[in-house]
Amino acid sequence: MAYESTEEPGRKFQNIQHGKTFDRVRKEEKSSKKSKPKEKASEEHEQDIHESVAEHGPVHKIEMHSHHEDGHVHHSEHHDAQTAHEHVDGAMGHMEPEGDEAEAMPMAGAGGMPPGM
């Protein structure tokens, strides 16, 4: 007599005890996944960009996710600091600096990132 799994319908076991053990383990796995809160990126888990560059080398692309008031999420990818900054300024509604302000903007340093980034 075959045992059919209650956790995975259609899966059959010749050994009833193996089937029951399978179901128990699957049920425990499902309940432990539900009870664990999903980890969100937080300041305590984030690594300082300078430490990250020192450990892993310079960034070769920047992926951005812009969250809008209506819930829309815009995804973009940038391969240099200038276009990433332009994207952020446009997304946040900032104006492009003009005249003396543009000249005072910090230039990209080592790794293509402006100082302090």
Summary of the structure (lengths in Angstrom):
residues: 117
radius of gyration: 25.7
end to end distance: 66.7
largest distance: 85.2
contacts: 221
relative contact order: 0.09
helix: 41%
strand: 14%
